[in-house]
Every structure is written in C-alpha cells, then in structure tokens.
Amino acid sequence: MKTFHAALTSALLTASLFAGHALAQTASDQKDVKVFDPAAIDRSVDPCANFYQYACGTWLKNNPIPADQASWGRFSELNERNRVILRDILEAAAAAKTRDAVNQKIGDYYASCLDEKAIEAKGLKVVQPEFKGIDGMKTPADLAPVIAHLHRLGINVLFNISSGQDFKDSTAVIGNADQGGLGLPERDYYFRDDERSAATRKEYVAHLARLLKLMGIPEAQAAKQADDVMKLETAMAKASMDVTSRRDPASIYHMMTLAQFEGLSDSFAWSKYFAVLEAPKMDKLNVVVPDFFKAQEALIKSQPLAVWKTYLKLHLVSSQSQLLPTAFDKEVFAFEGTFLNGVKEQKARWKRCVRATDGDLGEALGKAYVEKTFGSDGKQRTLEMVKKIEAAMSQDLDQLTWMTPATKTKAREKLAAITNKIGYPENWRDYSALVIKKGDAMGNSLRANEFEFNRQMQKIGKPVDRLEWGMTPPTINAYYDPQMNNINFPAGILQPPFFSKTAGDEENLGAIGAIIGHELTHGFDDEGRQFDAKGNLADWWTEVDAKAFETKADCLISEYSAFTVGKDVHLNGKLTLGENTADNGGVRLAYAALMNALAGKTLPAKDGFTTEQRFFLSYGQEWCTNSTPETEAMQAQTDGHSIDRYRVNGVVSNLSEFQKAFSCPAGKPMVSSNACRVW
C-alpha cells in the first residue's frame, strides 16, 4: 500500500519495469552476469551519433520483449533471477511440515494465491459480504462508513487517507487527505482530445460494462451503469490535480483543522467515516487538494446512490481481480495489461503470487531473501562507494560558480546530514497480528491490506521511525526520501549487472555509482532542494541562487521536452525534471569519484576500451530496455522518469567528459550545442 509520504520519495525506476518473464538463466548463473558487456554493443553505430544504440544495440536485438511483458531490460533480467530465489523460499515455506510463524504466513499466503481451483470454486462468494454492505446503503449519509471500510481494505475509492511526515515538522507524523478513486492512470486521460485518448475512454467504459456483466448485470443495464460510472469519474478527475503540478511540495500542503476539512464536504458523514476508520484522533491534517473535497460535496449531492454503489463494486472487483474467478482476472488484464500497456500474455501465476507475497509480507519474505543472498560484506562495500560519491558532491559544491557562499553553506549542511540505508532494515516488521489462512486467498489479501492500512494510521501522533524502509529488501530499485533526508538501497539492486566484486571501479561507478549519485542529487533537485537538512519544507536559498537554479533547470525542461515517443508524444520536461536532474548529476558525481580514485593514473585499455569509455558504457548498458509503444506513450504522459534511451542520450550529450572519451566533434547529436547542467 502506498502512503502519502511515499508520494514525494524519488525512486530510481517506475514499477512497470518489473512485469515477470521466465529466463533459462537461474540465480546460480549470477556470477556470469557482467556489469559491462562488450557483446551488447552495436559497433556499426557511431557512439557520437546515438550512444544508447551503440551501447545497447546488440542487446536490444537479442532481447525482444517477452509476450507477458510491457518492457524488458537489464533490470528485468535481475528481477527474474530474484524472482526465482523468492519462489524457492516460498515453495519451501509452503511445503515444510514444521514451520515457524513467519514461514507459515508466507508459505500459506503463496500457496493460497496459487490455488486457482479453490478461487474458481468460491466464485463471487468471497466478495458478497462487501457487496452486501455496499447494497445496504439507503441514503448518501451511508456512503461514509462504507467508504471507510473499503479504505481499510486498501480499495482506492473517492479519496485517499493516509499518514506521513509533516512537511513543516519532519519529526511529526500527521494525517493526509488526498484525491483518489480514478480508474484510468491519471486525470488527464479523461480529457485529452487525441485519438488514442478518446479510444482509451471508450474502451474503459466497455471494460467496465464487461466486468458488470461478469457480476451478473444484464448487458443493456451494464452499459448504462458503466457510462454513469465514467461520468462520475470524469467529474472526480476534473477536480483532481495533474501529476506535474503535484511535483511542487507547496502545492500539496494545506494544513487544516479537522473542522475546516470536514466543512469542505459537510454532506459526507465524517464522524461515521472516522469511527469506522479507527484512526488516532486528529486535531489537524494536511488536505492535499482542497478543491477536490469541495467538488466531492457537489458529487455527493448530485450523483444517485445507485451510481455510487456500482462505482464502489467495480473498484473492489478490479483491485482484487487476481483472486476472483479467471474471467475477472482475464478481463482486467485485457484492459490494463494489453490495451493500456501492449502486453500480449498474462504472467505466469507463480510470478504474480511471488509479487503479491512480497507486496503484502515483504519484510517477512525479505528477511529470508537477505539471509540467502546478501553477503556479510555487502553493506560495507556499498557504503564505501557512497562515501566516495559524497566526497565528489562536496567537491562539486566547492567548485560551483553559480551559487553564493551562504547557500553553499546550507547545501553542505544538508549533504553532511544525509544518512545511508543499505540492504535491509535494522528492525524487521512484526506481522504477528496478521492472520493468514491456507485456502483463503481473498481473505489473506484483504486482511493484509487492512493490516498495512491500520499500521500506517497508527503512526499518526507518534514519533517518526527513521529506521523504517519504504521498499522491501528484494526490490531492484533505490530511492531518496526528502523528509528523512536519506538514500535507500535495498539488497535486491546490489548485484550484477549493477555491482560486482569482480568488476573494476570504472564499471561499478558507471553502473551502481551513477545510481548512488542519482539518489544523492535528488536531495538537491527541484523538489528535494525545498527541504532542509532536517527534512523540513523550508527555503534555505537566497533569492539570487533560487533564480540561478531555476534558469539551469529550465534548460533541462526544454531539452527533455523536445524528445519524442512515437509520432507525436513528447516527454513532459516539467514532470521529469527531478529525475533528469538526478540522472545528469548522478553520472557527473560518479565520474568525478572515478577520477579521484584514478588520481591522474592512466590504466591500460581493456576489451578495446579506455577506462573512461568503460565507465560510460557501463552507465549506458544498465538502461538497455525494449518497451511496447503503448507503455512508452503512457510513461511519457504519466511518469516522472524519462524513457530509458533518453536517460542515456540526454545525459551524455550534456557531458564534455563523455565527448572527450569518445572523441566526439562538435555538431554530432551527442554533443549538445546548449549543454545543460544543474549539478
């Protein structure tokens, strides 16, 4: 379950990269995986014309997108090796005759998820109690307790409620009320007037109608109800804030007393809602998008109760389709997987059940994963590299010509205060209160959702736990948290092809080193720079420095907005600004760390490439990815990360160090005539 707090966390990747595909290669082959692979290069391409194609061309040719994937890249390869490890752990836990409490939970959760025969036999009976509660609503006042109950079960309807650090007091955990409840990926999907968007809206309504027919609603009635739900969601979308605007922390911070918040939508029975929610008493909370709750008031008054009932049931069924009869599972995949993302086939059941177990019991499964995979020296090796890159960032701050001494002092304070979390949590999560029953797949999922929701809610009013992780240990990703002011590297990503004990410094720094630099730079991107060393939203910049930063950031916005996907979809340079800043800064920092390590020495070429070339090739190859056109178009419109080929070419075209390494003359595509640099 995603908390509001996580909404500001700057992760390296979008989750869509991790759809599963079986490999012939297993976890035991990991030792053969290279950080830099000369065989991946397409030597027919001029690196100064298209470095991404040069670095990845042969790999791209030899690694087409599997039928059950939206994309396939180097991260995907590692994810599959990890998935095999997790499956082995789960199968052993499921089959063991004698088990401790943790293995009972992860084993029975996984086995129940796999048991399609039992799921099919139960049919819709598993959600009938929830349907009964929804159908029992008699007046609009009854909406509140029903929605509260669905929120406890992790169902995204109407709005979201969560906990998170106070932007202005990072020691305090407060409640957050936010927009939510949409079935399409982002609010602008309801309003774009291009041909694809119009087709998406039409197909979405048809998809809802098909779900309703599976729920037993006659065809003509299902079509009408689906259309009514689409109109409701469109009204909700109109009141929602778009993803680009949400990147500004100030735009999503509106502290209100509880009475002020409730007054935004006083037809909603808030006392009943909070009674069912069982959250700690809140005198005040952050209302992320006040206009959304003002619009909610009008919707409660104008929308028939029957429409709300249909809407709630559809979102419940959609969110839990994997644990319903096959027809529901296939229908949701047909729309979300095939139509929206271009995926041809559903992933194997075991892979989806591994992912579900990791999602609901991540630290229980993660502890076993760490014991099996993460070497005792893993943390130390990574921390040593982090220190080298932090030193490079300190040097970069000293050398900046556009920042005044006063702001530099504050920046150094923030850099010195960044903490590093590597591998896995110091304190493992206690799941003893979560009941997992073999043969009850739906119940396990809903109880796990409720367990996590309650865990998040009970944080309100308590001290911030700075040791908590926002990703599970097997996750192949990393993130920076501006309110915690820390970087987080799960054990999952600290493996080849991103890091290897047998690789040279130039390879490791080009791959995992650039990722470390990426996360450090997030502390000083357009979002991160608004938080101080303690994680508070505070302006520590002089006016002249802030203007200088914005000028440099505008260069990146223009550069990346010119990149296109397909015929006419442009990247959103404002939406991707933070990630583009981090990509450019991260590679610079990692390269500086390499130069510091070399201390002026020139090492002999290896595999026909200089040390500097191998650094850039290691960076380029970690982003080798094939993606469906549908996925790329969606990413361009909704994701804060640029398309992978632009994460490579956009960066190197701004770097004179790259151009020197590959002897690129002026006028070549990888030599920007207006090179952008923030950090």
N, C-alpha and C positions, 0 to 999 in steps of 0.2 A: 504494500500500500504506500502510495506516495504522499508524503506530508507536504504542507505548505513550505516548511523550512527547506525541503529539497528543491523547491522551485528555483531558488537562487543559486543552488550548487552548480558549479561549472564542470560538467563531466566531459571526458575526452571524446566519447562516442555517443551516438544515438542508439537506443536499444534495438532498433530494427536490424542491426547488423547480425544479430545473434539467432536468426532462424536456423534450424538444425539441418544437417545433411551427413549421412554416414560416410566415413572415409575408410579406405583399405588400411590406411596408416592408423596405428593404435598408440596409446600413451607410451608404450615401450620404445617406439621409434623416435621419441622426442630428442634423443641425443643426436640424431642425424639432421635435425632441423637447423638451418643456418640463419643467422641474423642477416648477413649479406650473401646473396646467392647470384654468382655471375651468370648462371644458366637462365635466370629470369630476364636478362637484358635482351632487348631487340637492337642489335648492333647496326641494323640498317637505318635506324633513326638517328638524326643529329640531336645530341643532348641539348644543344643550344636552341633548337627549334621547338622541341617538345620533350622536356626532361622526364616527365611522367611516363610517356610512351616508351622512351629509351630505357628507363629503369625497370619497367614492368611489362613491356610489350610481349615477350615470350611467355611470361607467367600468365598474362591475360588470355593469350591464345590457347594455352594448355589447361586453363581452368575455367571452363564455361559455367554459367550459373546452373546449379542443380535444379531439377524440376520443383523441389519443395522449398526453394529459396527465393527471396526477393533480391538478395545480393550475395556475393561470395568473394571473400578477401582473406588476407593473411590473418586478421583477427578471427575470421570464421574457422580457419584451419585449427588454430589453437583452441578455440571454443569446442570444436568437435573432440579433440583429444581430452579436454577437460570433461566433456560430457560422458565419455566412455569411463573415465575414472569414477565419476559420480554414480553412473549406473552400476558399476561393480560394487560400490559401497552400499547402494540401496538394495540391490538384489541380495547381497549377503545379509543385510539387516532384515529383509523380508522373510528370508528362509531360515534364519537362525532359530533353533529350538529354545535356547536360553539367551535372553536379551535384557539389557538394562533399559531404563525408561526412555532414554534418548533414541536408542535403536528401535525400540517398539514404535515410537512415534514416526520416525522417518520411514521405517520399513512398512508399517501398515498404511501410512498415507500413500506411499508409492504404489503398493500392491492394490490398494482400493482404486486408485486412479487408473491403473492398467486394466481393471476388471470390467471390460466393456459389456460382457454378458449381463452382469448384475445391474449395470447402469441402464442397459436397454430394457431389462425386465421391469425395473421400477418405473420407467417412463416419466410422466409428469407428476407422479405422486410425490416426488421429493420436493417440488416447489408448490404443491397445492396448499400447504399451510400459509405460505406467503401470499398466494393468490387470494385465499380466503380473507386474510387481513386487509388486502387492498380492496376487495369487493365489499367489505363491510363498511367502507366509508359512506356516510349518509349526507354529510354536509361539508363545505370547504374547511370547516374547523377541524375535521378529522384528518386532513392532509398532514398536519404537523406530526402527530405521533407515528403515523405510518412511514413518513419520510425519515424520521429519526431512527426508526427500527431498520430501515433499509440502509441508512448511512452506517449504522453499527455493523451491518453485514458486508460493508465495503461496496455497496452499489452506488454508482455515480448518478444521482438524480437531483435535478433542480439546482442545487448549490452544493458547495463543499464546506465542511467544517473540520478543523484540524488544530494542531498545536505547533508552536515554533518560537524561536527566539525573538524577542522584541528588537526591532531594528535599532531603537534608540537606547536600549539597555540589554546588551548581549548576555548578561547574567540571568535574565528573567525569561521564563517560558510563559507565553500568553496564548490565548485562543485566536484563531484566524477564521474569518468567514469569507468565502470566495465564490465567484461564479462557477458554474459547472453544468453537468447534465446534458451535454450535447452528444449526439451520436456520430456526427461527422468529425474528421480530425481536428478542425479549427474553425473559428467563427466565420472566416471569410469564405469557406466552402459554401455557405448558404447564400452568398451574394455575388461572387464573381460571375461575370457575364460571358466568359469564353465558352467555347463549345464543349470542352471536356468537363468543366464545372457544371454546366447545365445537364449533361449526361449523367454526371455523378448524382445530382439531386434526384433525377428521375429514377435512377437505379436504386438509390437509397429507399425511396418510397416503395418501389416494387419489392425490395428486400424485406422491408417491414411488413408488407402485406403477406409475403410468403411465410414469414415467421408466425403471423397471426393465424394463417390457415393451418399451420402445424399445431397451433394451440387450440384448434377446433372451431375457429371462427369461419362462417361461410364466406365464399370468395368475394361476393359483392360487398358484404359488410366489412370484410378485411381491407378492401381497397379504400373504402371511405374512412375507416379508422386510421389507416396508415397516413392518409393525406392530412387528417386532423392532427396527428402527432407531428408531422412535418411542419405544419403551420405553427404549432406550439413551439417547437424547437427553433424555428426561424425567428420568432419573437424573442426567445431567450438569447439567441445569437446576436440579435440587433442590440441588445443591452449589454453584451459582453465586450470586454476589452480585447483588442487584437494582440497577437503574440509579440509583435515588435514593440508596441507601447508598454507591454508588461516587463520589458527588459530594464526599464528605469525604476529603481527601487522606490524613489519618491512617489511614483505614480500608483504604487500598490501598497501604500502605507497610510492608513486613515484611522487613527485611534479614536474610538468612541466608547462612551459608557454603554452598558448593556441596554439601558432605557433608550438611548439615542438610536442604537442599532435596531432594536425592536420596532421603533417608530417609523423606520423606513418602509416596513411592510407590516402594518399593525393588524391586517386581516389574517395573518398567519399566527396560529396559536402557539406563540413561542414558549409559554410556560409548560404546555404539554410536550413540546419538542424537547426542551431541556430536561424534563422529567424522565423521558424515555432514554435520552442520550446518556444519562448518568455521568455527566462530566462534572469536574470540580466547579464550585461557584466562581463565576467570572464577573467582576465589577466593571471591567472594560475589556475590549478586544480590538484587534485590527480588522477593519472591514475593508477588504482588499479593493473591491469595486463597488462603492456605494450605489452607483447608478443601476447596477444590476438588481439590487434588492428593492430599489424604488420601482423598477419595472416588474419585479415579482409581484408587487402589490396589485398592479393592474391585471396581471395574468390570473391571479387567484380570483379576482372579481369577474373576469370576463370569460374564462375558459370553463366549459361544462365539466362537472365532476367525472363524467364518463370518459372524457379525453384524458384527464389525469390518470385514471385507472389504467387505460390502455398504455399510456406512456410509461408508467411505473412497471407494469408487467413486461413490456418489451425490453426495458433496460435490465431488468432482473434476468430474463432469459438470455439476452445477448451476452451479459457478463459471465454467465455460468454455462454457456453452451457446450463446452468441452465435457461437462459432467451430466449432460442430458442425452437423450437418445440420439443416435447417429445422424438422423435427419436434421436436427438442430445444429449439430456440430458442422455438418457439411454446408448448411445454408449460411452460417456466419462466416465460415472460411471462404465461401464463394464470393461474398461481398468484400470482406476486409482483406482477405488474402489475395484472391485472384483479381477482382475488379480494381481495388484501390492500389495494390502493390504488384500485380502482374505475376504472382506466384502460381505455378501450374498445378502443383500437388500439395496435399496436406502433409505435414511432417509425420514421421512415424510416431505412433502412440507413446512409445517409451521415452522418446526425446521430449515430448510435451510434458510427460509426467515427471521427468527429471527437472525440467524447468519449473513446473508447478511446485515441486517439493522444495527446490531452492528458494522460490519466492515466498513460500509460507513457513518454512522451517529452516531458513537459510543459515543461521548460526549453529543449529544442531547438526545439519549436514556439513557445514563448513568446517567444523571442528575436526570431523573425521577426515575431511579432504586435506586440511593442513597437516595433520599427523602423517598422512600418506605421501604428501608431495613436497612440502615446503622445507627445504634443508635448514639446519640449525644456523647456518651462516647466511641465510637469505636476507634477513633484515640488515645485518651488518654491511653486506656488500652494497645493498641499495642505499643505505644511509651515507656511505662513503661517497657515492656518486652524487647524492643530493647535496652534500656539503660542498663538493667541487662546483656544482652549478650555482649554489647560493653565493659562493665566493665570486663567481663570474658576474652574477647580478649586482653584487656590491660594487665591483669594478665598473660595471656599466653605469650605475648611478653616479659614480665619481666623474665619469667622462661625459655625461650628458651636458650638452651646451644649451638646451632649451629650458632647463629647469633651474629656478633660483635656489640659493643655498637654504633658505627657510623651508621650502617644500622638500628639498633633498634630505634634510634632517629628519623630517616626519616619515619620508619614504624608507630611510634606513631603519628607523624605529620599527616600522611595520615589518620589513624584511626580517629583522632580528627576532621578531615575536612569532613568526610563522613556525608552527610545530609540524612534525612529520609523523604520520601514522603509516606503518609499513606492515603488510602481510595479513594481520588478523587482529581482532580485539584483545585487549588485555583481560577484559571481563566478558565471559560468554553469556549470552542471553539465557534466561531461565524460562523454559517452556512448560514447567510442571503444571501450570493452571490450564493448559490447552488439552482438551480431550480429543484423542484421535482413535477412531473405531474402524477396525478392518471391515470392509464391505459397505462403508458409508461414505462414498467419495464426495457427494454433495455436502453432507453434513460436515465432513472434515474441512472442506474448503470454506464454508460459511463460518464455522467456528474459528478457523484460523484467521479469517478476515476480522471477526469480532474481537478476537484476542489482540490483534495488532491495533485495531481502532481504539480499543479500551486502553492499551498500553500508551498510545500516543496522547489520548485525552488526559490520562492521569499524570502526565508531565506538567500540566498547567499549574502554575503556582509553586512549583518545586525548583530547586537549583538545576542549572543546565549540566547535563552529563557530557563533559568534554571528551570522554573516552569512547563514546558511542560511535558506531560506524553507520554510514548510510548505504553501504554496499556489502554484499556477502563475500566471504573470503575467496570463493572460486570465480568471482566475477572478473572478466577480462576487460577492465576499464580502470579509470582513475578519476579523481575529482578534487577540486579546490572548493572549500567552504568559506565564504567571505565573513560569515558571522562567527565561526570558530577560528578563522584565520589559520587554517591548516590544510595540508595536502595529504591525500589518502591514496595509497597504492595497495589494493588487495593482492593476495598471493597469486591469484589467477593470472595476472598480467606479467608477473616477474619470471617469465620463461621465454625460451626461443619461440618465435623469431624476434622478440623484442629485447631479450637479455640472455646472455650465455656466458658461463665461466670460461669457455674456451675461445671466445671472440676477443678481438683486440679492442682497445679503448675507442678507436675511431668507429667501430661498428656499434658497440654498446652505447656510446654517446650519441651517435646518429639516430639510433632507434629509441631505446628507453630514456636516454639522456634528453632527447628532444621532447619527450612526453613529460619528463620531470620539469624541464624548463617551461613547457606549455602550462602546467598547473601553477607553477610559481608566478608566471606572468599574469595569470588570471587575477591575482591579488592586486594588479595594477591596470586592469583593462577598464573599459568604460563603466562597468558595474562595480568591479572589485575596488576601484580607486575611491569609491564613495564611502567605503568602510575604513575605519581607522585600525590601529594595531590591536585594539581590544575587540574588534568586531562590531563596533557601533557605527550606525549611519551618521557620519559627521564630516563636515567639509574641512579637510586639513590642507587644502590647496590655496595658494594665493590666487588672486583673480587673473594675473598675467600668466601663471602656469596653467590654470584651467583652460584659458583660451588657447594657449600653445598646444595643449593636449588635444583639444577639440579639432584644431586645424590639422594635426597629424592624423587623427582618427578619420577625419573627412576624406583624406587621401585613400585610406583603406576602403571606406564605404564606396567611393567612386570606382576604385579598381575592381572590387568583387561584384559590384552591381552590373558591371559590363560583361561578366561571364554568363554564358547561357547554357541551358539544358534543352535538348531537342531543338525545335524550330524557333520557338518564341518565348520560352520561360526563362526569365532572368533570375539570377540569385538575388536575394534581398541583402544588400550590403549592410543595412542597419541592423537587421535581425542577426546576421552572422558576425557583427563587428567584434564581439568579445572573443569568439573562437578564432577569428582571423588574426586578431591582435596577439592572442596566445600562441598560435602556430608560428607567426613570424618571430615573435620574441623568443619562443622556446628554442627554435633552431639556432638563433643567434647566440643564446646563452650556452647551449650545448657545444657549439663550435668554439666559443671563447674558452670553455673549460678544456676542450681538446688542445687548443693552442697553449694553454697554461701547462697542461700535462707534458706536451712535447718540449716546452721550454726552448724553442728555437731549433730543435733537432729535426733533421730530415730523415725519415725512415725509408728503407728501400720499398719499391713498388711491390705489390702482391696481386697475383691474378691479372697483372697488366694495368693495375690502377694505383694511383698515388694514395697516400693516407687521406688527403683532403677529399679526393674523389670517392673513396670508400665511405667516408662519413656521409656525404650527400646521397650516395646510392643506398645506404642503409636506411636513411630517412625516407627516401622515395619509395623503397620497396615495402616498408611497413604499411603503406596505404594502397598497395595493389588491390584493386577491387573491381569486379564486374557487377553491375546493378541493372535491374529492369528499368525501362523508360518510365514506367508508372511510379516506381519507387523514387527515382531521381526527381521527377516532377513534384511529388509530394514533399520530398526533403527540401527542395528549393523553396517551397511555399510555407513550410511549417517548422523547419528545424533550424536551430541556431548554428549548426555546423555546415560548412561548405561541402560541396561534392568532393570526393576524395582526390580526383585529379587536380582540382583547383587548390586543394590543401597542399599539394606539392608544387605545381607550377606557379601558383600565386606567390608562394614563399620564395622560391629560388630566383624568380625574376626580380625580386627586390634586393637580392644579396650580391654585393660585389665580390664577396668571398667565393660564392659559387661560380660566378662568371670567370674569376681568375683560375679557379681549379680546373675548369673545362675549356679555358681559353676562348670564351665566347666574345665575339666582336660586337660593337655597337650596331644596333639595327636588327639583331636577332630577336625572336619572340621571347626568349628567356632573359633578355636584357631590357628591363623597363626603362623607358625614357623619362619616367617620373616615379622613381623608386620610392615606395612608402616605407616609413619606419616610425614606430612609436617608441618601442624599447629595443 
